[in-house]
Amino acid sequence: MIFLLRAHAQTRSSEIKGRVYDTDEEEWMTAASVRLLSATDSTLIQGVMTDKQGHFRLLVSTPGSYLVDISFIGYTPYRKTVSIGESSKIDLGRIKLSPSATALSELKVVGQASPVTIKKDTVQFNASAFKVRPGASVEELLRRIPGIEVDAEGNITYNGEAIERVELDGRDFFSSDPTMATKNLPADLIKNVQVVDKKSEQSMLTGMDDGEKTKILNLNVKEELKKGFLGSLKAGYGTKDRYRVDLMGSAFRGDERITLLANLNNTDGVRRGRGDRTQRSVGANYDNKVSDKLNVTAELSYQEDDNTLFSRMTRENLLGEATHSTTDRTTSSQDDLSRRGSMGGRLEWTPSERTALFFMPDISIGRSRSHSLSQYSTEAREGETINSGSSEREEKSRNDGASGYLHFRHTFNDEGRNIYVRVFGRHQSGNSDGTLKSVTTFAKGNRSETLDQLTSSRSESNQGGISFSYMEPLSKYWALQGNYSLDGEYRTSNRLAYQADTEGEYTILDKRYSRGSSNQYLNHRIGAMARYRPRPKSSISLGVDALPTHTHTITTDGEEVTYDHERSIVNYAPSLIVDLRDDRGLQYMLHYRGRTGQPSMEQLSPVTIQTSPLSQTTGNPDLLPSFRHMIFMRGSMENREKLQSLQIFGYMGTVNNAIINRRELDRETGVSQTTYENVNGVYSYSAGGSLSLPLSKSLTSFTNGRVGGNRGKGYVNGELNTSLSSTVNLSERVTWSGEYLQSSLGFSGNYNHLTNTVSRQSDRKTLDYRLFCVATWTPPFGLSLSHRLSYSDAKGYHDDVKRNLWIWDISIGYSFLKDRRGTLELEALDLLGQRSTFRRTSTAQSITDMLYEGVTSYVMLTFTYKFNTLPTADPSADRSSRLRYQSRYYHRM
């Protein structure tokens, strides 16, 4: 009888279950505390801990109202009220715990915050360890961070790899143009800068790494600023009619954020040495976690770039023998105006723990016009003129595009069985209309060629595809994924050129300069991948794909079809991904991937295309697809207690059937003829690392080094040239951080050794180096002083170009008004007037020197006003925050 009563009681028990997920570590959370409390007086009813997979289960025998409390040290607790009836079964699903911002701010551990932190696929830099002057932009902050480089156009690289996108707090932020964020966001808004190898949407949704990663820059905003409204307005005017106006405003309400950016300036062209440039931009970004199931991001931007550029170019064309070369000289002036508007967004809907739907639309509209004047000539080595001429070109163009990506994933069980579907479509169209007038005189035969043309170009591309994958966990350690994708594209390109008739009307079709082509392809990808997980956070994956491809290309000369060809090819691409990690901070990743590259329409078309009186191009219909083998390696080790971090990386790639240009130059006329060929024996490699090492409480050393090389092939006036290049790059920065003063001393050097089998003239051993000193002093009474002094020089160049340059930028500012919200700053750019706009590039075919004319220095007075609805920050608290460990590090030591 007692046994029957017990059995009956058990059948009446209710169940509460769930699974706890660590959003910081991106894995299921082990040993989280799960408590069941009485909803009326918080009396503890029972408590359990989550297992290794994050699962928990509570059995409740008495109906009523209860409070489920889930916690872990350093994380924001989760609390939910539930009502229990007889034989109820409540599944709370995936419960996400995140590090607590409150815990971070309240934890007071004396010590020095680590300037560099390595975690999984992320390298994080503490922004407070790289102090910049008040009012500086994020771009200026990035220039202070070891390993990050920003080029003349604002493009960002980290350890030589391009940053493709910028995010704010892990969410899309003007993804179509990263410079909107880096140029317009103030540096004092940022808590840390993260360089992330972000996985593809498929990898994140399915849990199976496909090896496709995008290097992004994520900017994390200071937690204390994510409340209310904050913004800044900066305006300045300087010598040589330089000016700038910057506006930034952000409003925060819980998980909702709205950001507005606007900029007007004519100083970027000075800083970048690219002419007299006026830039205008405005953008808005909206991000909101509408609910636990819906995240929305939307953005809108408009940019205008008006640039006047004067340049002189000298190019030595190498003709294979040391005594044979020609020299091209060009002087040009160019006025360009471009306008671009874009609109995009991201919607993430997770109706349940097991189902997710992502949608990313994008629309862009572009308009541009240009006008250029050029004077050009080609000279023999002896100084005799081969040809000379002048040209004037005007053109108006438009480029529009729209795209959409839809990702869907459904997980069938707790073990991870899932199906994934991706659908995408993309449309792009462009057209341009213009005129070209030129006169070219050839010394041979004493003849000249005059062009008076009206040109009209039209292009259109429609692309779409669908892909599927199914993943089946075979055991605790093994999983298998099968995938199939189908994508295709149809594109057309037509260019018509008309010569003027006797009445000046453009009615005569010029077939030499007219061409048309259409191309369509259909790609299949069928593959499988097996994954082995020897322990949490580590995996080894091996896969192979078959890629059948069908292409159809048609080329026209004027209105006549001159080429019509179809081709079907099957390629195979293996892959290997090794990702090993442990709890001591050691990480290692090895990735092998094979990828096929198809020749372009222009490369395949056998028609000779006249692009100018001095240039002709003919395709090669017998070209084979290239196949690239790539091996990536990355490792890192971190000692959080000693604040030390080490990164190493490596890459090696080789190409079979590499497609190269075969260019031949007529020594008597200066006319070049280009075609394409396949070659083998092309490879490249690089390896390096970075080390962050505290020397004392206030002194830190940052060391970056990289070695690399490549073996390339190319034709030098009909002769096959093999070039071998090797480089060594080393930089060192020692930073001293005090309460009010931060100063950095360092150097960077680059050694390059290049040899050629044919173009011996371009063989070289060069050394470029730079010494620099950067300091920022911000005493407590509102004054700020900042300077950057650098000396650069080079050895091994055989020319008369001045390369020993001193560059000194300096600024002095004073903050005043209530809460020091106003800052008046006097800034001098290139105080010594030695900034150079000279650029030299060398290849096996030529050595090109470019010199741009324009303003290189100025002095500007600016006023910045910060407005916000936040409580006034305590300066002493800000200083002490620089000396705290992050709580997650402290608890896990």
Secondary structure, DSSP 8 states (H G I E B T S, - for coil): -HHHHHHHHHHT-EEEEEEEEETTTTEE-SS-EEEEEETTT--EEEEEE--TTSEEEEEE-S-EEEEEEEE-TTB--EEEEEEE-TT-EEEEEEEEE-B-HHHHHH----S---SEEEETTEEEEEGGGS---TT-BHHHHHHHSTTEEE-TTS-EEETTEE--EEEETTEE-STT-THHHHHHSBGGGEEEEEEEEEE-HHHHHHS---S-EEEEEEEEE-GGGSSEEEEEEEEEEEGGG-EEEEEEEEEEETTEEEEEEEEEES-HHHHHTSSEEEEEEEEEEEEEEEETTEEEEEEEEEEEEEEEEEEEEEEEEE-SSTT-EEEEEEEEEEEEEEEEEEEEEEEEEEEETTEEEEEEEEEEEEEEEEEEEEEEEEEETTS-EEEEEEEEEEEEEEEEEEEEEEEEEEE-STT--EEEEEEEEEEEEEEEEEEEEEEEEETGGGEEEEEEEEEEEEEEEEEEEEEEEEEEE-SSSEEEEEEEEEEEEEEEEEEEEEEE-TTS-EEEE-GGG-EEEEEEEEEEEEEEEEEE-SSTT-EEEEEEEEEEEEEEEEEEETTEEEEEEEEEEEEEEEEEEEEEE-TTS-EEEEEEEEEEE---HHHH--SEEEEETTEEEE--TT---EEEEEEEEEEEEEETTTTEEEEEEEEEEEEESEEEEEEEE-TTT--EEEEEEEE--EEEEEEEEEEEEESSSSEEEEEEEEEEEEEEEEEETTEEEEEEEEEEEEEEEEEEE-SSEEEEEEEEEEEEEEEESS-GGG-EEEEEEEEEEEEEE--TTSEEEEEEEEEEEEES--S-----EEEEEEEEEEEESGGG-EEEEEEEESTTS----EEEEE-SSEEEEEEEES---EEEEEEEEEEESS----HHHHHHHTT---HHHHHH-
